[in-house]
Amino acid sequence: MKILISPTFLVTKKYLTSFTDNILINLLKLKKSHKIELINGELNHYGEISKILGKDNVFFLDELHPIYIKEFCTNYFNNKNNQKLIESYPSNFNFDKQKYISLKEIIKTKMKFDFAIFSTKSFEENYKIINFLKSNKTKIVMFDKLDDQEIYFKDRNFKIADNYKFKYDLIFKQDIPIYNTESNVFPIAPIPCVLQSNYSNKDPNNIKSYNFYFSGDYRKNITRKDRFDIIEFIKKEFNQSSINITTGRKSFFSKKDQDIFLNNSKINISPSGKVWDSYRHCELANYPAPILLPKSNCKLVPGEFEDMKNCIIYDTEIINDEFVIINLDNLREKISTVLKDDFIRNQIFENYFNLIQNYHTRYKRSEYIVNILKNFEKKSYA
């Protein structure tokens, strides 16, 4: 199987490197790196497909920025201007170097692909090749990782596949309401992670200093309301917690300080963001504590979060166009049980770690995508 990938422009060298920096770094060699303005997690989903199919079978239309590539990232990691962003998204880096191909080269050589995956944030010019690819019987795939808050307030008969400029054979999308029945639309939530082999205090039996830990931002009318509500509920009902909720991203703990808190909390809180999905849902498996997270209102890839088995779930309901926490008495009881029982807490964490390891790592997500493509190919030729 041969795959073409048009990645989100947000991870590309062309977008993230200014004209001046390109000259100073790549031509004159007067600088080794530059400040990165943003980090994107889309590669966490499809950035390891080349490991599965082989590098000669996967081609990217646009060159990825060096900060994402294992072979070239060191200078950017050593740049103090990038430290906070890198520490905030530890699973978004160290990908293998990929093969690149231009639009002109594809047309000139008439190279054939079985599938072409287009990020919904691809450079606009990349879409121009879709008709050519279709004429060569390439199956066209949409990859949509955008936070789609509005979809949960649309009519239940709303068709995702009809909402794009082109007709796609397959669609991978982060926000798919649980009642959606479109057979060619597949979930990609939650955001997958890398499980670190060297994180400290692996032993869940170590003495914990805090009942809960959370540090994050809340922006009214942007972040889901249940993020604010769950924090207020915990602060009111339980003591001995380290909770830092800010507005406007004004305050950050260092990675070192965050690790200390995360490793020394009995329960780590992983609330929703703009939508249900969050980096924390999987990333927190690197710290030896169960997570508290909202019940999903979107479809998920295989590997289910199960209440009191591999996590603690709080329920939400849409009231007056906002996500509001419900069933607080039941939630209070569940949390109290977990806090006072070391065995239950350790078992939930072990199940949580296994869930992430078996279903929600970067490699497992690329494997999931490849398997769907293979199954689609089999049905096409059946």
C-alpha positions in Angstrom: 0.0 0.0 0.0 1.3 3.4 -1.0 0.0 6.6 0.8 0.3 10.3 0.1 -0.1 12.7 3.0 -0.9 16.4 2.8 -0.3 17.4 6.4 -1.6 20.4 8.3 0.4 23.4 7.3 0.8 24.2 11.0 3.6 21.6 11.3 5.5 22.5 8.1 8.8 24.1 7.7 7.4 26.5 5.1 4.8 27.9 7.6 6.8 28.0 10.8 10.1 29.4 9.4 10.2 33.0 8.4 12.0 34.2 5.3 14.7 35.8 7.4 15.2 32.7 9.6 15.3 30.5 6.6 18.2 32.5 5.2 20.1 32.7 8.5 19.6 29.0 9.5 19.5 27.1 6.2 21.6 29.2 3.8 24.1 31.2 5.8 24.2 28.8 8.8 24.5 31.8 11.2 21.7 30.4 13.5 20.9 26.9 14.6 17.2 27.4 15.4 14.5 30.0 15.9 11.5 30.5 18.2 8.5 28.4 17.4 5.1 30.2 17.8 2.9 27.1 18.1 2.9 23.3 18.3 0.3 21.1 16.7 -0.7 17.5 17.6 -2.0 16.2 14.2 1.2 14.2 13.6 0.5 12.2 16.7 -2.2 10.4 14.7 -0.6 9.7 11.3 3.1 10.5 11.9 4.1 6.8 12.4 2.3 5.3 9.4 5.7 5.1 7.7 6.9 2.9 10.5 4.1 0.4 9.7 4.2 0.5 5.9 7.8 1.4 5.4 9.3 4.8 4.5 9.3 4.0 0.8 5.5 3.7 0.8 4.6 7.0 2.6 5.1 10.4 1.0 4.4 13.8 2.5 3.6 16.8 0.2 5.2 19.3 2.5 8.4 19.2 4.5 7.8 18.9 8.3 9.5 21.5 10.5 12.8 20.2 12.1 11.4 20.5 15.6 9.2 17.5 14.9 11.9 15.3 13.5 14.1 13.1 15.7 17.2 13.7 13.6 17.0 17.5 13.6 15.1 18.6 16.7 18.0 19.0 19.2 18.8 22.7 18.3 15.2 23.7 18.7 14.9 21.8 22.0 18.0 23.6 23.3 16.5 27.0 22.4 15.1 28.5 25.6 12.5 30.4 23.7 10.8 27.0 22.9 11.0 25.4 26.3 7.5 26.1 27.5 5.8 24.9 24.3 7.9 21.7 24.2 7.3 20.9 27.9 3.5 21.5 27.3 3.3 18.9 24.5 5.9 16.1 25.3 4.3 13.6 22.9 4.4 15.8 19.8 8.1 15.3 18.8 10.8 12.9 17.8 9.2 11.5 14.6 11.2 9.7 12.0 12.3 11.6 9.0 9.8 11.3 6.2 9.9 11.1 2.4 8.7 14.2 0.6 7.3 14.7 -2.9 6.1 17.8 -4.8 2.9 18.2 -6.7 4.8 18.7 -9.9 6.8 15.5 -9.4 3.6 13.5 -8.8 2.1 14.7 -12.0 5.3 14.4 -14.0 6.0 10.8 -13.0 2.3 9.9 -12.8 3.1 8.3 -9.5 0.2 6.2 -8.2 -1.0 6.0 -4.6 -3.6 3.8 -3.1 -4.7 6.5 -0.7 -4.2 10.2 -0.3 -4.8 11.7 3.2 -5.6 15.5 3.2 -5.6 17.4 6.4 -8.4 19.8 6.6 -5.7 22.4 7.3 -3.6 21.5 4.2 -2.1 24.3 2.2 -4.8 25.3 -0.3 -2.7 24.6 -3.3 -2.5 20.9 -2.3 -6.1 20.3 -3.0 -5.5 21.1 -6.7 -4.1 17.6 -7.2 -7.2 15.8 -6.0 -8.8 15.4 -9.4 -5.6 14.1 -10.8 -5.3 11.5 -8.0 -8.9 10.5 -8.5 -8.2 9.9 -12.2 -5.5 7.5 -11.1 -8.0 5.6 -8.9 -6.5 6.9 -5.7 -8.9 6.9 -2.7 -9.2 10.3 -1.2 -9.3 10.7 2.6 -10.1 13.7 4.8 -8.4 14.1 8.2 -10.2 16.6 10.3 -8.7 17.3 13.8 -10.2 20.7 14.2 -12.1 21.4 17.5 -15.7 21.4 16.3 -17.8 22.7 19.2 -20.8 23.6 17.0 -21.4 20.1 15.7 -22.9 19.0 19.1 -25.6 21.6 18.7 -26.6 20.8 15.1 -29.5 18.7 14.0 -29.1 15.0 14.6 -29.5 14.4 10.9 -26.5 16.6 10.0 -24.2 14.7 7.6 -20.5 15.2 8.2 -19.6 13.9 4.7 -21.7 16.6 3.0 -19.8 19.4 4.9 -16.6 19.4 2.8 -15.7 20.9 -0.5 -14.7 17.6 -2.0 -16.4 14.2 -1.8 -14.1 12.0 0.2 -14.0 8.2 0.3 -13.2 8.1 4.0 -13.2 10.8 6.7 -11.3 10.7 10.0 -12.6 13.3 12.4 -12.0 14.3 16.0 -15.5 15.5 16.8 -18.2 13.0 15.8 -21.4 13.0 17.9 -22.1 9.6 19.4 -25.4 9.3 17.5 -23.7 9.8 14.1 -24.3 6.8 11.8 -22.2 7.6 8.7 -20.4 4.5 7.7 -17.4 6.2 6.0 -16.7 8.6 9.0 -14.2 7.3 11.6 -13.2 8.8 15.0 -9.7 9.8 16.0 -10.3 10.9 19.6 -8.6 10.8 22.1 -5.3 12.5 21.1 -2.7 9.7 21.4 0.5 10.0 23.4 4.0 8.6 23.9 4.5 6.6 27.1 7.7 7.7 28.6 9.9 4.8 29.8 11.8 7.0 32.3 9.1 9.0 34.2 9.8 9.1 37.9 7.9 7.6 40.8 6.3 4.8 38.7 5.3 3.0 41.9 1.7 3.9 42.6 2.1 2.8 46.2 4.3 5.8 47.0 2.9 8.2 49.6 0.9 11.0 48.0 0.9 14.5 49.2 -2.2 15.7 47.4 -5.7 14.4 46.7 -5.9 16.1 43.3 -3.8 18.1 40.9 -4.8 20.3 38.0 -3.2 23.3 36.3 -4.8 24.8 33.3 -6.7 27.6 31.6 -10.4 28.4 31.6 -11.7 30.9 29.0 -15.4 31.6 29.3 -17.5 31.0 26.2 -14.5 29.2 24.6 -13.7 26.4 27.1 -16.5 24.0 28.0 -18.1 25.1 31.2 -17.7 21.7 32.9 -14.0 22.4 33.1 -14.7 25.3 35.5 -17.4 23.4 37.3 -15.4 20.3 38.0 -12.6 22.4 39.5 -15.0 24.3 41.7 -16.6 21.1 42.8 -13.3 19.5 43.8 -12.2 22.7 45.6 -15.4 22.8 47.6 -15.8 19.1 48.4 -12.2 17.9 49.0 -9.1 19.3 50.6 -5.4 18.8 50.2 -5.4 19.6 46.5 -3.0 21.5 44.2 -5.3 23.3 41.7 -4.2 26.2 39.6 -6.9 27.5 37.1 -6.0 30.6 35.1 -7.6 32.8 32.5 -5.7 33.9 29.4 -2.9 31.4 29.9 -1.2 33.8 32.3 0.6 31.2 34.5 2.6 28.1 33.8 4.3 25.7 36.1 7.7 24.3 34.9 7.8 20.7 33.7 9.8 19.8 36.7 7.3 21.3 39.1 4.3 19.8 37.2 5.9 16.3 37.4 6.3 16.7 41.1 2.6 17.5 41.5 1.4 14.8 39.1 3.5 12.1 40.7 2.3 13.1 44.2 -1.4 13.3 43.6 -3.9 10.5 44.3 -6.1 11.6 41.4 -5.1 13.8 38.4 -7.9 15.9 36.8 -8.3 15.8 33.0 -11.3 18.0 32.1 -12.6 18.9 28.7 -11.2 21.9 26.8 -13.0 23.5 23.9 -14.4 20.0 23.2 -14.2 16.7 25.1 -10.9 15.7 23.7 -7.7 16.8 25.5 -4.0 15.9 25.5 -4.3 15.1 29.2 -6.7 12.1 28.7 -3.8 10.0 27.4 -0.7 11.9 28.5 -1.5 11.5 32.2 -0.9 7.7 31.9 2.8 8.8 32.4 2.0 9.5 36.1 0.9 6.9 38.6 -2.6 8.0 39.5 -6.1 7.5 38.1 -7.6 10.3 36.1 -10.9 12.1 36.5 -12.4 13.0 33.1 -15.8 13.8 31.6 -18.0 11.2 29.9 -17.4 11.3 26.2 -20.1 12.9 24.0 -18.1 12.0 20.9 -17.2 8.8 19.2 -13.8 7.3 20.2 -11.4 4.9 18.6 -11.5 1.4 20.1 -10.2 1.3 23.7 -13.0 2.6 26.0 -12.7 4.7 29.1 -14.7 2.8 31.7 -15.9 4.4 34.9 -14.3 3.0 38.0 -12.4 0.4 36.0 -9.7 2.5 34.2 -10.7 6.0 35.2 -13.3 8.1 37.2 -15.9 9.7 35.0 -18.1 12.7 35.7 -21.4 13.1 33.7 -22.4 16.2 31.8 -25.5 17.5 30.1 -26.2 20.3 27.7 -28.3 22.9 29.5 -28.9 26.3 27.9 -26.2 25.6 25.3 -23.5 24.8 27.9 -22.0 21.6 29.2 -23.0 21.3 32.9 -22.0 18.7 35.4 -24.7 16.4 36.7 -25.1 13.5 39.2 -22.8 15.2 41.7 -23.8 13.0 44.7 -22.8 9.9 42.8 -19.5 11.6 41.7 -18.7 12.6 45.3 -19.3 9.0 46.5 -17.0 7.5 43.7 -14.2 10.0 44.4 -14.4 9.3 48.1 -14.1 5.6 47.6 -11.0 6.0 45.4 -9.3 8.5 47.7 -9.5 6.2 50.7 -8.8 2.9 49.1 -5.2 2.4 47.9 -6.0 -1.0 46.3 -8.9 0.4 44.2 -6.8 3.5 43.2 -3.8 1.4 42.1 -6.0 -1.0 40.2 -7.7 1.8 38.3 -4.4 3.3 37.4 -3.0 0.0 36.2 -6.0 -0.5 34.0 -5.7 3.1 32.7 -2.0 2.6 31.8 -2.8 -0.6 30.0 -5.7 1.1 28.1 -3.3 3.8 26.8 -0.5 1.3 26.1 -2.8 -1.0 24.1 -4.9 1.5 22.2 -3.9 5.2 22.5 -0.2 5.6 21.7 1.0 7.3 18.6 2.0 4.0 17.0 -1.4 2.4 17.9 -3.2 5.3 16.3 -1.3 5.1 13.0 -1.9 1.3 13.1 -5.7 2.0 13.6 -5.7 4.3 10.5 -3.8 1.8 8.4 -6.1 -1.0 9.3 -9.2 1.0 8.3 -7.5 1.8 5.0 -6.7 -1.8 4.4 -10.2 -2.9 5.2 -11.6 -0.3 2.8 -9.3 -1.5 0.1 -10.4 -5.1 0.6 -14.1 -4.1 0.3 -13.4 -2.1 -2.8 -11.9 -5.1 -4.5 -14.3 -7.7 -3.1 
